Amino acid sequence: MKAVVYDRYGSPEVLRLDDVPVPSPAAGQVLVRVVATSVNLSDWEGLTGSPAYARLGGLLRPSRHILGSDIAGTVEAVGDGVTRFRPGEEVYGDNLALMGGFAEYAVAPETALAPKPAGLTFAAAATIPQAGAIALQGTAAAAEGRRFLINGAGGGSGSFAIQLAKRAGAHVTAVDNAAKLEFMRSLGADEVFDYRAEDFTRRGPYDEILDLVAHRSVFAYRRALAPGGRYRCVGGSVRALLRILTVGQLAGRLTGRRLGVLAVKEGPAHFGPLADLCVAGDVAVHIDRRFALADVPAALAHVGEGRALGKVVVEVG
């Protein structure tokens, strides 16, 4: 089968299109003929090996040689003990544990997959699992009248989070680079800021902050919160995460605020509700660009450099 592989951490130039054996599903696994795979920031981190936690399992060289976790396709074969799926069925899911989506076939745990809704194309379904789980859990506290800020709101998770927070009645402030301001407005954001031109931590205060690109001081985040407010981040540098988990939690507690890391729960139960909203037309899927399998390096660069408006999809089959 054709697959985009890499053997060392680095820029997209280390990726190459190659012929590799079709994997065989082990017990509890499903072999999926991949139709579409969306690109996540976790793929960029796995490619570059940065932040440091992206090297877990492979300190000097990557332990997985094919990136791509959000897959959608058809079941080709099943391993022993698989009861939920049969060959020919359409599925989608976040295969973060095994990766392998930038290929014609990928094996995934049965538990990571769900039946693809008939109302979604393969490309649309592939955008939902990882970004959707983050957005759903990150906006769970959004409510009527609450002031909700999303940092990094113009990408995949952010584009869903803006819509979910607005749907819940929150006043949404969206932060990203200048090229994404109009896009974020189109999703329903009440206010938009270019992080390079304005310091959002000197505005507000906000009742909730969902930070998808944590890089600032914990004291700046605390300053941006209203009394009783909560800040949660997903990703960011190791230094930033450690400071939030230590100094941030203490500083927040002393001032009646909460600062922490969002521990994202994976699996169909945590992204399926967003798919239902998309099928119903209550939340829109925004695909910025579609790439062929051979163009995975360009797709990863587009996401990793912060240029994607919403999601980027690699169409395999």
Summary of the structure (lengths in Angstrom):
residues: 317
radius of gyration: 19.3
end to end distance: 11.7
largest distance: 57.2
contacts: 1178
relative contact order: 0.17
helix: 33%
strand: 27%
